[in-house]
Amino acid sequence: MKRTGKAVWKGSGLEGSGLLTTQSGAFDEQPYSVKLRFENEDGKKGTNPEEMIATAHAGCFAMALSVELGKAGFTADEINVDANLSLDKEDEGWAITKIDLILNASVPEISEDKFAEIAKGAKEGCPVSKVLACEITLDYTLNG
C-alpha cells in the first residue's frame, strides 16, 4: 500500500512559500511558509508539517487502539486523542523532540489494567509511532 503527499515550494527558504496536497484531496494546495510555521505560535494562520504529523499520529493511534480493543473483545463508545508535538531548536537545527498522546476513552466493562496494557500496545504498534525509525530513501531529479 502506498500513500502520497506533495509539496511545491517557490522562493527562498525564509521568504518563499509553498503548497501542500494530499492524495485524498483532504489537503489541496494548502499554503505553508516559514513565517506561518515559526512566527505564528497559535498555529491558526496556516498549516505546517508538524501539525499534520501530530494529527496523523492521533488518528493512527485512535484507530490502532480501537482495533486492539476489538481483538480483546471490547468496543469503545468513544476514543478521543490529542497529540501534542514539540518542535524545538537544537544545536543541529529544529527537531521533533516529543509527542504527547493524551487519550480520553470510554470503554464499557474493561479493567484499568487491561485498558493500560492494550493502549500501550496500540501506541507501540501504531505505524505513525514508528515512523521516525523507518528507512527513508531519496530519489531525485535536478532540473536547471
N, CA, C and O atoms as a MOPAC input file, in Angstrom:
PM7 MOZYME 1SCF
protein

 N      0.84100 1    -1.16900 1     0.00000 1
 C      0.00000 1     0.00000 1     0.00000 1
 C      0.88800 1     1.23500 1     0.00000 1
 O      1.86400 1     1.30400 1     0.74700 1
 N      0.56300 1     2.17400 1    -0.80800 1
 C      1.29900 1     3.43900 1    -0.88300 1
 C      0.34200 1     4.58500 1    -0.63600 1
 O     -0.80500 1     4.56200 1    -1.08200 1
 N      0.82000 1     5.57400 1     0.06900 1
 C      0.08600 1     6.81700 1     0.26300 1
 C      1.01200 1     7.94300 1    -0.14200 1
 O      2.22400 1     7.84300 1     0.05000 1
 N      0.47000 1     9.00900 1    -0.69700 1
 C      1.32900 1    10.07000 1    -1.19900 1
 C      0.93500 1    11.43400 1    -0.65400 1
 O     -0.21000 1    11.67300 1    -0.26800 1
 N      1.89900 1    12.29700 1    -0.63800 1
 C      1.71800 1    13.69800 1    -0.32000 1
 C      2.61900 1    14.48500 1    -1.24400 1
 O      3.62200 1    13.96100 1    -1.72600 1
 N      2.28100 1    15.72400 1    -1.49600 1
 C      3.06400 1    16.53400 1    -2.42500 1
 C      3.26700 1    17.92500 1    -1.83600 1
 O      2.35200 1    18.51800 1    -1.26400 1
 N      4.48200 1    18.42600 1    -1.99000 1
 C      4.79900 1    19.79900 1    -1.60100 1
 C      5.42200 1    20.50900 1    -2.78900 1
 O      6.27400 1    19.95100 1    -3.48200 1
 N      4.99400 1    21.74300 1    -3.02200 1
 C      5.59500 1    22.60800 1    -4.03300 1
 C      6.04200 1    23.86300 1    -3.29600 1
 O      5.24300 1    24.50100 1    -2.61000 1
 N      7.33000 1    24.22200 1    -3.43700 1
 C      7.89000 1    25.39600 1    -2.75800 1
 C      8.45500 1    26.34700 1    -3.80500 1
 O      9.10300 1    25.91400 1    -4.75700 1
 N      8.21100 1    27.63400 1    -3.63100 1
 C      8.74500 1    28.64600 1    -4.53500 1
 C      9.39900 1    29.75100 1    -3.71800 1
 O      8.83500 1    30.23500 1    -2.73600 1
 N     10.58700 1    30.13700 1    -4.13600 1
 C     11.28200 1    31.22800 1    -3.46300 1
 C     12.30600 1    30.73300 1    -2.46400 1
 O     12.57500 1    29.53700 1    -2.35800 1
 N     12.86800 1    31.67800 1    -1.74000 1
 C     13.89500 1    31.35500 1    -0.75200 1
 C     13.26600 1    30.66100 1     0.45200 1
 O     12.04600 1    30.64400 1     0.62000 1
 N     14.12900 1    30.09300 1     1.27900 1
 C     13.63700 1    29.40300 1     2.47400 1
 C     12.88100 1    30.31100 1     3.41400 1
 O     11.81100 1    29.94500 1     3.90000 1
 N     13.41600 1    31.48800 1     3.68000 1
 C     12.79100 1    32.37500 1     4.66200 1
 C     11.65900 1    33.21800 1     4.08300 1
 O     10.69900 1    33.52800 1     4.78900 1
 N     11.75600 1    33.58700 1     2.82700 1
 C     10.74500 1    34.47000 1     2.23300 1
 C      9.77800 1    33.75100 1     1.31000 1
 O      8.74000 1    34.30800 1     0.95200 1
 N     10.09600 1    32.52900 1     0.92000 1
 C      9.25200 1    31.79800 1    -0.01400 1
 C      8.01300 1    31.22000 1     0.64900 1
 O      7.74400 1    31.45800 1     1.82600 1
 N      7.26900 1    30.45800 1    -0.13500 1
 C      6.07800 1    29.80200 1     0.39000 1
 C      5.79300 1    28.56800 1    -0.45500 1
 O      6.35700 1    28.38800 1    -1.53500 1
 N      4.92200 1    27.73700 1     0.05100 1
 C      4.62000 1    26.51500 1    -0.66000 1
 C      3.17500 1    26.10200 1    -0.52300 1
 O      2.37100 1    26.75300 1     0.14400 1
 N      2.87100 1    24.98500 1    -1.18800 1
 C      1.52900 1    24.40600 1    -1.17600 1
 C      1.65400 1    22.92300 1    -0.85000 1
 O      2.53700 1    22.24100 1    -1.36900 1
 N      0.77600 1    22.43200 1     0.00400 1
 C      0.74500 1    21.02000 1     0.38800 1
 C     -0.53700 1    20.37500 1    -0.12100 1
 O     -1.62500 1    20.93400 1     0.01800 1
 N     -0.39400 1    19.19100 1    -0.71300 1
 C     -1.54100 1    18.46200 1    -1.24700 1
 C     -1.44300 1    16.99900 1    -0.83200 1
 O     -0.36900 1    16.40200 1    -0.90400 1
 N     -2.55100 1    16.42600 1    -0.40300 1
 C     -2.59400 1    15.01200 1    -0.05200 1
 C     -3.26800 1    14.20900 1    -1.15100 1
 O     -4.05400 1    14.74000 1    -1.93600 1
 N     -2.95400 1    12.94500 1    -1.19400 1
 C     -3.52400 1    12.03300 1    -2.18400 1
 C     -5.05100 1    12.04100 1    -2.13600 1
 O     -5.70400 1    12.01600 1    -3.17900 1
 N     -5.61500 1    12.07500 1    -0.94600 1
 C     -7.07300 1    12.01200 1    -0.79000 1
 C     -7.76300 1    13.31000 1    -1.19100 1
 O     -8.96600 1    13.32800 1    -1.45200 1
 N     -7.00100 1    14.38900 1    -1.23800 1
 C     -7.59400 1    15.68800 1    -1.51100 1
 C     -8.05300 1    16.41500 1    -0.26400 1
 O     -8.56800 1    17.52900 1    -0.35300 1
 N     -7.87300 1    15.79700 1     0.90900 1
 C     -8.24500 1    16.46600 1     2.15500 1
 C     -7.47600 1    17.77400 1     2.30600 1
 O     -8.00900 1    18.76700 1     2.80200 1
 N     -6.22600 1    17.76200 1     1.87600 1
 C     -5.44700 1    18.97900 1     1.72400 1
 C     -5.23300 1    19.14400 1     0.22800 1
 O     -4.68500 1    18.25600 1    -0.42500 1
 N     -5.65800 1    20.26800 1    -0.31500 1
 C     -5.47700 1    20.51700 1    -1.73700 1
 C     -4.86000 1    21.89800 1    -1.89400 1
 O     -5.54200 1    22.91900 1    -1.80800 1
 N     -3.55300 1    21.90200 1    -2.12800 1
 C     -2.80300 1    23.13400 1    -2.29300 1
 C     -2.97600 1    24.07600 1    -1.10100 1
 O     -3.26400 1    25.26100 1    -1.26900 1
 N     -2.79700 1    23.53100 1     0.10300 1
 C     -2.86400 1    24.34000 1     1.31400 1
 C     -1.54900 1    25.08800 1     1.49800 1
 O     -0.48200 1    24.48000 1     1.42100 1
 N     -1.60600 1    26.39800 1     1.73900 1
 C     -0.38400 1    27.17900 1     1.83900 1
 C      0.37300 1    26.92300 1     3.14600 1
 O     -0.21600 1    26.65700 1     4.19400 1
 N      1.71400 1    27.01400 1     3.03800 1
 C      2.56700 1    26.98500 1     4.21900 1
 C      3.82500 1    27.78500 1     3.93600 1
 O      4.20900 1    27.97200 1     2.78100 1
 N      4.45700 1    28.25300 1     4.99200 1
 C      5.66700 1    29.05900 1     4.84900 1
 C      6.42300 1    29.05500 1     6.17300 1
 O      5.90800 1    28.61600 1     7.20100 1
 N      7.65600 1    29.55400 1     6.12500 1
 C      8.44500 1    29.67300 1     7.34800 1
 C      7.73300 1    30.59200 1     8.33100 1
 O      7.66600 1    30.29900 1     9.52500 1
 N      7.20900 1    31.68800 1     7.83600 1
 C      6.51000 1    32.63800 1     8.70800 1
 C      5.31600 1    31.96500 1     9.38400 1
 O      5.13700 1    32.09300 1    10.59500 1
 N      4.51100 1    31.25900 1     8.61700 1
 C      3.35100 1    30.58100 1     9.20200 1
 C      3.78000 1    29.47400 1    10.16100 1
 O      3.08200 1    29.18300 1    11.13200 1
 N      4.92300 1    28.86300 1     9.88700 1
 C      5.39400 1    27.73400 1    10.69300 1
 C      6.01000 1    28.18000 1    12.01600 1
 O      5.74900 1    27.57600 1    13.05700 1
 N      6.82500 1    29.23200 1    11.98300 1
 C      7.60200 1    29.58300 1    13.15800 1
 C      7.21600 1    30.89900 1    13.82700 1
 O      7.56400 1    31.11900 1    14.98700 1
 N      6.51500 1    31.76700 1    13.12900 1
 C      6.17900 1    33.06200 1    13.70400 1
 C      4.71500 1    33.14900 1    14.12700 1
 O      4.24300 1    34.21800 1    14.51500 1
 N      4.01500 1    32.05700 1    14.05500 1
 C      2.59300 1    32.02200 1    14.37400 1
 C      2.39400 1    30.95400 1    15.44400 1
 O      1.99600 1    29.82800 1    15.14800 1
 N      2.67500 1    31.32400 1    16.68700 1
 C      2.70600 1    30.35400 1    17.78600 1
 C      1.39600 1    29.58400 1    17.96000 1
 O      1.42600 1    28.39500 1    18.27800 1
 N      0.24600 1    30.23700 1    17.75800 1
 C     -1.01600 1    29.52200 1    17.95500 1
 C     -1.37500 1    28.62500 1    16.77600 1
 O     -2.30300 1    27.82300 1    16.88900 1
 N     -0.67700 1    28.73100 1    15.65300 1
 C     -0.88800 1    27.84500 1    14.51600 1
 C     -2.18200 1    28.05700 1    13.76300 1
 O     -2.57900 1    27.19100 1    12.98300 1
 N     -2.84800 1    29.16700 1    13.96400 1
 C     -4.16100 1    29.38700 1    13.35400 1
 C     -4.10500 1    30.00000 1    11.95400 1
 O     -5.11300 1    29.99000 1    11.24700 1
 N     -2.96000 1    30.52900 1    11.53800 1
 C     -2.89700 1    31.24500 1    10.26800 1
 C     -2.52000 1    30.38100 1     9.08100 1
 O     -2.60000 1    30.84500 1     7.94400 1
 N     -2.11400 1    29.15100 1     9.30200 1
 C     -1.74800 1    28.27800 1     8.19200 1
 C     -1.26400 1    26.94500 1     8.71100 1
 O     -1.00500 1    26.78800 1     9.90400 1
 N     -1.14400 1    25.99300 1     7.81900 1
 C     -0.74000 1    24.65900 1     8.22200 1
 C      0.77800 1    24.54000 1     8.24300 1
 O      1.49300 1    25.44600 1     7.81600 1
 N      1.25100 1    23.41500 1     8.74400 1
 C      2.68200 1    23.12400 1     8.76300 1
 C      2.86000 1    21.61300 1     8.88800 1
 O      1.94300 1    20.91600 1     9.32300 1
 N      4.01800 1    21.10800 1     8.51400 1
 C      4.23000 1    19.66100 1     8.56300 1
 C      4.03200 1    19.05500 1     9.95600 1
 O      3.54800 1    17.93000 1    10.08000 1
 N      4.40200 1    19.79300 1    10.99200 1
 C      4.30700 1    19.23500 1    12.34600 1
 C      2.86800 1    19.02100 1    12.79300 1
 O      2.57800 1    18.02700 1    13.45900 1
 N      1.95800 1    19.93100 1    12.44400 1
 C      0.57100 1    19.71700 1    12.84500 1
 C     -0.03300 1    18.53900 1    12.08000 1
 O     -0.90700 1    17.84100 1    12.59400 1
 N      0.43400 1    18.32300 1    10.85600 1
 C     -0.06500 1    17.16800 1    10.10500 1
 C      0.46900 1    15.86700 1    10.71100 1
 O     -0.25200 1    14.87100 1    10.75900 1
 N      1.72500 1    15.86600 1    11.17500 1
 C      2.27400 1    14.68400 1    11.85400 1
 C      1.51400 1    14.42300 1    13.14200 1
 O      1.16200 1    13.27900 1    13.43200 1
 N      1.25400 1    15.47400 1    13.92300 1
 C      0.50800 1    15.31000 1    15.17800 1
 C     -0.89400 1    14.76500 1    14.92000 1
 O     -1.34700 1    13.85800 1    15.61900 1
 N     -1.57600 1    15.30800 1    13.93000 1
 C     -2.92200 1    14.84700 1    13.60200 1
 C     -2.90900 1    13.41100 1    13.10500 1
 O     -3.75600 1    12.60400 1    13.48800 1
 N     -1.93800 1    13.09700 1    12.24600 1
 C     -1.81100 1    11.72100 1    11.75200 1
 C     -1.54100 1    10.75900 1    12.90100 1
 O     -2.08000 1     9.65200 1    12.92000 1
 N     -0.71600 1    11.16500 1    13.85400 1
 C     -0.40800 1    10.30600 1    14.99400 1
 C     -1.64900 1    10.07500 1    15.85100 1
 O     -1.92300 1     8.94700 1    16.25900 1
 N     -2.39600 1    11.13800 1    16.12300 1
 C     -3.62600 1    10.99500 1    16.90600 1
 C     -4.61000 1    10.05000 1    16.21100 1
 O     -5.19700 1     9.17600 1    16.85000 1
 N     -4.78500 1    10.23000 1    14.91100 1
 C     -5.71700 1     9.38400 1    14.16000 1
 C     -5.27000 1     7.94000 1    14.07800 1
 O     -6.07800 1     7.02500 1    14.23800 1
 N     -3.99100 1     7.73000 1    13.83000 1
 C     -3.45200 1     6.37200 1    13.72900 1
 C     -3.57300 1     5.64300 1    15.06400 1
 O     -3.99400 1     4.48800 1    15.11400 1
 N     -3.20100 1     6.33000 1    16.14300 1
 C     -3.27000 1     5.71200 1    17.46100 1
 C     -4.71500 1     5.37900 1    17.84200 1
 O     -4.98000 1     4.29700 1    18.36400 1
 N     -5.65100 1     6.29800 1    17.58600 1
 C     -7.05800 1     6.03800 1    17.90700 1
 C     -7.57300 1     4.80900 1    17.15900 1
 O     -8.27400 1     3.97400 1    17.73100 1
 N     -7.22100 1     4.70500 1    15.88100 1
 C     -7.64800 1     3.56300 1    15.08500 1
 C     -6.99100 1     2.27500 1    15.58400 1
 O     -7.65700 1     1.24900 1    15.72000 1
 N     -5.68100 1     2.33100 1    15.85500 1
 C     -4.96200 1     1.15700 1    16.34600 1
 C     -5.53600 1     0.68900 1    17.67700 1
 O     -5.69200 1    -0.51100 1    17.90100 1
 N     -5.84500 1     1.62300 1    18.55100 1
 C     -6.43000 1     1.26800 1    19.84900 1
 C     -7.78400 1     0.60000 1    19.66400 1
 O     -8.07500 1    -0.39800 1    20.32500 1
 N     -8.60500 1     1.12600 1    18.78900 1
 C     -9.90900 1     0.53600 1    18.52500 1
 C     -9.78400 1    -0.89700 1    18.01800 1
 O    -10.52200 1    -1.78600 1    18.44400 1
 N     -8.83200 1    -1.11000 1    17.09700 1
 C     -8.60800 1    -2.45800 1    16.55400 1
 C     -8.14200 1    -3.41100 1    17.65700 1
 O     -8.64600 1    -4.52800 1    17.77100 1
 N     -7.18400 1    -2.96800 1    18.46400 1
 C     -6.65500 1    -3.83100 1    19.53100 1
 C     -7.70400 1    -4.11000 1    20.59600 1
 O     -7.75600 1    -5.21800 1    21.13100 1
 N     -8.53700 1    -3.13200 1    20.91400 1
 C     -9.64800 1    -3.37600 1    21.84500 1
 C    -10.58100 1    -4.43500 1    21.28200 1
 O    -11.01200 1    -5.33400 1    22.00500 1
 N    -10.89500 1    -4.33500 1    19.99900 1
 C    -11.76600 1    -5.30600 1    19.35000 1
 C    -11.19900 1    -6.71200 1    19.40400 1
 O    -11.93300 1    -7.67200 1    19.64100 1
 N     -9.89100 1    -6.84100 1    19.18200 1
 C     -9.24900 1    -8.15500 1    19.26200 1
 C     -9.37600 1    -8.75900 1    20.65100 1
 O     -9.41400 1    -9.98000 1    20.80600 1
 N     -9.44100 1    -7.89700 1    21.66200 1
 C     -9.56000 1    -8.36600 1    23.04500 1
 C    -11.01300 1    -8.50100 1    23.49000 1
 O    -11.27900 1    -8.83500 1    24.64500 1
 N    -11.95900 1    -8.24400 1    22.57700 1
 C    -13.37500 1    -8.41500 1    22.88900 1
 C    -14.06300 1    -7.18500 1    23.45000 1
 O    -15.12400 1    -7.29500 1    24.06300 1
 N    -13.46900 1    -6.00900 1    23.24800 1
 C    -14.06200 1    -4.76900 1    23.75800 1
 C    -14.35900 1    -3.82000 1    22.60600 1
 O    -13.68600 1    -3.84400 1    21.57600 1
 N    -15.38100 1    -2.97900 1    22.79500 1
 C    -15.70900 1    -1.94200 1    21.82700 1
 C    -15.81100 1    -0.61800 1    22.55700 1
 O    -16.57600 1    -0.48500 1    23.51200 1
 N    -15.04800 1     0.34800 1    22.11400 1
 C    -15.08600 1     1.67200 1    22.72700 1
 C    -16.33600 1     2.41800 1    22.29600 1
 O    -16.73600 1     2.35700 1    21.13400 1
 N    -16.94500 1     3.11600 1    23.22800 1
 C    -18.01700 1     4.04200 1    22.87400 1
 C    -17.41400 1     5.25800 1    22.18300 1
 O    -17.98300 1     5.80300 1    21.23700 1
 N    -16.23800 1     5.67700 1    22.68200 1
 C    -15.54600 1     6.81100 1    22.07500 1
 C    -14.07600 1     6.77000 1    22.46700 1
 O    -13.72100 1     6.42800 1    23.59500 1
 N    -13.23900 1     7.12700 1    21.51300 1
 C    -11.80000 1     7.30100 1    21.74700 1
 C    -11.46400 1     8.69600 1    21.26500 1
 O    -11.67700 1     9.02000 1    20.09600 1
 N    -10.94200 1     9.52100 1    22.15200 1
 C    -10.61600 1    10.90100 1    21.84100 1
 C     -9.13000 1    11.09700 1    22.13000 1
 O     -8.69400 1    10.92300 1    23.26800 1
 N     -8.35900 1    11.45200 1    21.12600 1
 C     -6.90700 1    11.57000 1    21.27700 1
 C     -6.43900 1    12.95000 1    20.82100 1
 O     -6.75400 1    13.39300 1    19.71700 1
 N     -5.69100 1    13.61300 1    21.67800 1
 C     -4.96100 1    14.81800 1    21.30900 1
 C     -3.49300 1    14.43700 1    21.22600 1
 O     -2.98700 1    13.72000 1    22.09000 1
 N     -2.81000 1    14.90400 1    20.20400 1
 C     -1.36900 1    14.69300 1    20.07900 1
 C     -0.69800 1    16.05700 1    20.12500 1
 O     -0.92600 1    16.91000 1    19.26700 1
 N      0.13000 1    16.24400 1    21.13900 1
 C      0.86000 1    17.50000 1    21.29400 1
 C      2.31600 1    17.27600 1    20.90700 1
 O      3.06600 1    16.60900 1    21.61900 1
 N      2.69800 1    17.83600 1    19.78200 1
 C      4.04100 1    17.66600 1    19.23800 1
 C      4.91000 1    18.84800 1    19.66000 1
 O      4.49800 1    20.00400 1    19.55800 1
 N      6.10900 1    18.54400 1    20.13000 1
 C      7.07200 1    19.58400 1    20.49700 1
 C      8.13700 1    19.68500 1    19.41300 1
 O      8.82200 1    18.71000 1    19.10700 1
 N      8.26500 1    20.86500 1    18.84300 1
 C      9.29600 1    21.16700 1    17.85400 1
 C     10.24100 1    22.16200 1    18.51200 1
 O      9.85700 1    23.29200 1    18.81300 1
 N     11.48100 1    21.73400 1    18.73300 1
 C     12.42600 1    22.54700 1    19.49200 1
 C     13.69000 1    22.82000 1    18.70200 1
 O     14.13900 1    21.99500 1    17.90700 1
 N     14.25800 1    24.00600 1    18.93900 1
 C     15.52900 1    24.38500 1    18.32100 1
 C     16.65200 1    23.71800 1    19.10000 1
 O     16.76700 1    23.87100 1    20.31600 1
 N     17.47600 1    22.97300 1    18.37000 1
 C     18.62500 1    22.31000 1    18.96000 1
 C     19.87600 1    22.78400 1    18.24500 1
 O     19.78700 1    23.56000 1    17.29400 1
 N     21.04200 1    22.33000 1    18.68800 1
 C     22.30900 1    22.75700 1    18.07500 1
 C     22.33700 1    22.49300 1    16.57700 1
 O     22.85900 1    23.30800 1    15.81600 1
 N     21.78100 1    21.36200 1    16.14400 1
 C     21.80900 1    20.98500 1    14.73200 1
 C     20.63200 1    21.54500 1    13.94600 1
 O     20.51400 1    21.27700 1    12.75100 1
 N     19.77700 1    22.30000 1    14.57300 1
 C     18.59200 1    22.84100 1    13.90200 1
 C     17.32600 1    22.41600 1    14.62300 1
 O     17.37500 1    22.01700 1    15.78600 1
 N     16.21800 1    22.49800 1    13.95500 1
 C     14.92800 1    22.15500 1    14.54300 1
 C     14.74500 1    20.64700 1    14.57800 1
 O     15.20000 1    19.93400 1    13.68400 1
 N     14.06700 1    20.16200 1    15.63200 1
 C     13.82600 1    18.72600 1    15.76700 1
 C     12.50100 1    18.48000 1    16.49100 1
 O     12.13200 1    19.20600 1    17.41400 1
 N     11.81000 1    17.45400 1    16.05200 1
 C     10.64800 1    16.98500 1    16.81100 1
 C     11.21900 1    16.21800 1    17.99000 1
 O     11.83700 1    15.16700 1    17.81700 1
 N     11.01200 1    16.74300 1    19.18100 1
 C     11.62300 1    16.15400 1    20.37000 1
 C     10.67000 1    15.28600 1    21.17300 1
 O     11.10600 1    14.47600 1    21.99200 1
 N      9.36600 1    15.44900 1    20.94500 1
 C      8.41000 1    14.69300 1    21.75500 1
 C      7.01700 1    14.81700 1    21.16500 1
 O      6.64900 1    15.84900 1    20.60400 1
 N      6.25600 1    13.75300 1    21.30300 1
 C      4.81800 1    13.81300 1    21.01200 1
 C      4.11200 1    13.23000 1    22.22200 1
 O      4.32200 1    12.07100 1    22.57900 1
 N      3.27600 1    14.04000 1    22.84600 1
 C      2.46000 1    13.58300 1    23.96900 1
 C      1.08600 1    13.20400 1    23.43200 1
 O      0.37700 1    14.04100 1    22.87300 1
 N      0.71600 1    11.94300 1    23.60200 1
 C     -0.62900 1    11.49600 1    23.24900 1
 C     -1.48800 1    11.59500 1    24.50300 1
 O     -1.15200 1    11.02300 1    25.54000 1
 N     -2.58100 1    12.31200 1    24.40500 1
 C     -3.49800 1    12.48300 1    25.52900 1
 C     -4.80500 1    11.81300 1    25.14000 1
 O     -5.51000 1    12.26000 1    24.23500 1
 N     -5.11000 1    10.73900 1    25.84000 1
 C     -6.22000 1     9.85500 1    25.48900 1
 C     -7.34500 1     9.97000 1    26.49600 1
 O     -7.12100 1     9.93800 1    27.70600 1
 N     -8.54900 1    10.10200 1    25.98700 1
 C     -9.75000 1    10.03700 1    26.80300 1
 C    -10.65400 1     9.03100 1    26.10800 1
 O    -11.12000 1     9.26900 1    24.99400 1
 N    -10.90100 1     7.90400 1    26.77100 1
 C    -11.67500 1     6.84200 1    26.12300 1
 C    -12.79400 1     6.36500 1    27.03200 1
 O    -12.67000 1     6.36300 1    28.25600 1
 N    -13.87000 1     5.96800 1    26.41100 1
 C    -14.98500 1     5.34300 1    27.10500 1
 C    -15.11500 1     3.92400 1    26.56200 1
 O    -15.51200 1     3.71100 1    25.41600 1
 N    -14.76900 1     2.95400 1    27.41800 1
 C    -14.79600 1     1.54800 1    27.01900 1
 C    -15.53800 1     0.76900 1    28.09600 1
 O    -15.00100 1     0.57800 1    29.18700 1
 N    -16.74900 1     0.31700 1    27.82200 1
 C    -17.51200 1    -0.41600 1    28.83000 1
 C    -16.84300 1    -1.74100 1    29.21800 1
 O    -16.23700 1    -2.42300 1    28.39200 1
 N    -16.97200 1    -2.06800 1    30.47400 1
 C    -16.62000 1    -3.38700 1    31.00800 1
 C    -15.15900 1    -3.79000 1    30.81400 1
 O    -14.87200 1    -4.96300 1    30.57400 1
 N    -14.23600 1    -2.83700 1    30.91500 1
 C    -12.82000 1    -3.16400 1    30.82300 1
 C    -12.12900 1    -2.68000 1    32.09700 1
 O    -12.44000 1    -1.60300 1    32.60600 1
 N    -11.20300 1    -3.46900 1    32.60100 1
 C    -10.45300 1    -3.05100 1    33.78300 1
 C     -9.39100 1    -2.02800 1    33.38100 1
 O     -8.96600 1    -1.97500 1    32.22700 1
 N     -8.97900 1    -1.23300 1    34.33700 1
 C     -7.95600 1    -0.23300 1    34.04800 1
 C     -6.64300 1    -0.89600 1    33.63800 1
 O     -5.95800 1    -0.40100 1    32.74300 1
 N     -6.28100 1    -2.01000 1    34.28000 1
 C     -5.04300 1    -2.71900 1    33.92600 1
 C     -5.08700 1    -3.23500 1    32.49200 1
 O     -4.11500 1    -3.10100 1    31.74900 1
 N     -6.21100 1    -3.82100 1    32.10800 1
 C     -6.34500 1    -4.35900 1    30.75100 1
 C     -6.31000 1    -3.22500 1    29.72800 1
 O     -5.68000 1    -3.34500 1    28.67800 1
 N     -6.99500 1    -2.11900 1    30.04500 1
 C     -7.00200 1    -0.98000 1    29.13500 1
 C     -5.59200 1    -0.42000 1    28.96500 1
 O     -5.17100 1    -0.12600 1    27.84700 1
 N     -4.85900 1    -0.27300 1    30.07400 1
 C     -3.49500 1     0.24800 1    30.01500 1
 C     -2.60700 1    -0.64800 1    29.16100 1
 O     -1.79400 1    -0.14900 1    28.38300 1
 N     -2.75000 1    -1.94700 1    29.29500 1
 C     -1.97000 1    -2.90600 1    28.50400 1
 C     -2.26800 1    -2.76300 1    27.01600 1
 O     -1.35200 1    -2.72500 1    26.19500 1
 N     -3.55000 1    -2.68300 1    26.67400 1
 C     -3.95400 1    -2.57200 1    25.27000 1
 C     -3.53100 1    -1.22200 1    24.69400 1
 O     -3.05700 1    -1.15600 1    23.56000 1
 N     -3.69900 1    -0.14600 1    25.46500 1
 C     -3.32700 1     1.18700 1    24.98500 1
 C     -1.82100 1     1.27800 1    24.75000 1
 O     -1.38800 1     1.86500 1    23.75900 1
 N     -1.02600 1     0.71000 1    25.63800 1
 C      0.43100 1     0.71900 1    25.46300 1
 C      0.82000 1    -0.03800 1    24.19000 1
 O      1.65800 1     0.42800 1    23.41800 1
 N      0.21300 1    -1.19900 1    23.97800 1
 C      0.49600 1    -1.96600 1    22.76700 1
 C      0.09000 1    -1.22700 1    21.50600 1
 O      0.80000 1    -1.26800 1    20.50100 1
 N     -1.05300 1    -0.55100 1    21.55600 1
 C     -1.51300 1     0.21900 1    20.39400 1
 C     -0.56600 1     1.37500 1    20.10600 1
 O     -0.28000 1     1.66300 1    18.94300 1
 N     -0.08000 1     2.03700 1    21.14000 1
 C      0.86900 1     3.14100 1    20.95800 1
 C      2.15100 1     2.63900 1    20.30400 1
 O      2.66600 1     3.26700 1    19.37800 1
 N      2.65900 1     1.52700 1    20.77600 1
 C      3.90500 1     0.97800 1    20.24000 1
 C      3.72600 1     0.39800 1    18.83600 1
 O      4.65800 1     0.41800 1    18.03200 1
 N      2.52600 1    -0.12100 1    18.53900 1
 C      2.28300 1    -0.74800 1    17.24700 1
 C      1.77000 1     0.18400 1    16.16400 1
 O      1.77000 1    -0.17700 1    14.98700 1
 N      1.34000 1     1.35500 1    16.53700 1
 C      0.81000 1     2.32700 1    15.57400 1
 C      1.89400 1     2.68400 1    14.55400 1
 O      2.99200 1     3.07800 1    14.94700 1
 N      1.60900 1     2.55300 1    13.24600 1
 C      2.62200 1     2.86700 1    12.23700 1
 C      3.20500 1     4.27000 1    12.34800 1
 O      4.38900 1     4.46500 1    12.07400 1
 N      2.40800 1     5.23700 1    12.73900 1
 C      2.93800 1     6.59100 1    12.85500 1
 C      3.87100 1     6.69900 1    14.05800 1
 O      4.82100 1     7.48100 1    14.02800 1
 N      3.61500 1     5.92300 1    15.12400 1
 C      4.54000 1     5.90800 1    16.26200 1
 C      5.92300 1     5.43300 1    15.83500 1
 O      6.93200 1     5.84700 1    16.40500 1
 N      5.96300 1     4.57900 1    14.84800 1
 C      7.22800 1     4.00100 1    14.38700 1
 C      7.87200 1     4.78000 1    13.24300 1
 O      8.95600 1     4.41200 1    12.79100 1
 N      7.24300 1     5.83000 1    12.77200 1
 C      7.66600 1     6.48500 1    11.53400 1
 C      9.10600 1     6.99600 1    11.56500 1
 O      9.79900 1     6.89700 1    10.55300 1
 N      9.56400 1     7.52000 1    12.64800 1
 C     10.91900 1     8.07400 1    12.66300 1
 C     11.98500 1     7.00200 1    12.70000 1
 O     13.16300 1     7.29700 1    12.49600 1
 N     11.60200 1     5.77400 1    12.95300 1
 C     12.56500 1     4.68000 1    12.96200 1
 C     12.60300 1     3.93100 1    11.62900 1
 O     13.33400 1     2.95100 1    11.48200 1
 N     11.81900 1     4.39400 1    10.66600 1
 C     11.73500 1     3.67800 1     9.39500 1
 C     12.86400 1     4.07200 1     8.45000 1
 O     13.53600 1     5.08300 1     8.65100 1
 N     13.05700 1     3.26900 1     7.43700 1
 C     14.01100 1     3.59700 1     6.37900 1
 C     13.46900 1     4.77100 1     5.57700 1
 O     12.28900 1     4.80800 1     5.23100 1
 N     14.32200 1     5.70600 1     5.29300 1
 C     13.94100 1     6.85300 1     4.47400 1
 C     14.85200 1     6.86400 1     3.25500 1
 O     16.07500 1     6.92800 1     3.38100 1
 N     14.24600 1     6.80200 1     2.07600 1
 C     15.03500 1     6.82200 1     0.84700 1
 C     14.81900 1     8.14200 1     0.12200 1
 O     13.84700 1     8.85300 1     0.38000 1
 N     15.72000 1     8.45700 1    -0.77100 1
 C     15.60700 1     9.67400 1    -1.56100 1
 C     15.96600 1     9.35800 1    -2.99900 1
 O     17.03500 1     8.81800 1    -3.28500 1
 N     15.06700 1     9.69700 1    -3.88900 1
 C     15.29700 1     9.59400 1    -5.32600 1
 C     14.99200 1    10.97000 1    -5.88800 1
 O     13.92500 1    11.51600 1    -5.60700 1
 N     15.88700 1    11.54400 1    -6.66900 1
 C     15.62900 1    12.89600 1    -7.13000 1
 C     16.01600 1    13.12400 1    -8.57700 1
 O     16.81800 1    12.39900 1    -9.16600 1
 N     15.40900 1    14.16400 1    -9.12000 1
 C     15.75800 1    14.68800 1   -10.43100 1
 C     16.06300 1    16.16100 1   -10.25100 1
 O     15.26200 1    16.88500 1    -9.66000 1
 N     17.16800 1    16.60900 1   -10.73000 1
 C     17.53600 1    18.02300 1   -10.65500 1
 C     17.35600 1    18.64500 1   -12.01800 1
 O     17.99900 1    18.25000 1   -12.99000 1
 N     16.46700 1    19.63100 1   -12.07700 1
 C     16.23900 1    20.35600 1   -13.32500 1
 C     16.89100 1    21.71300 1   -13.21200 1
 O     16.85800 1    22.33700 1   -12.15100 1
 N     17.47300 1    22.16500 1   -14.27500 1
 C     18.01900 1    23.51100 1   -14.20300 1
 C     19.24200 1    23.62100 1   -14.91600 1
 O     19.83900 1    24.69700 1   -14.95600 1

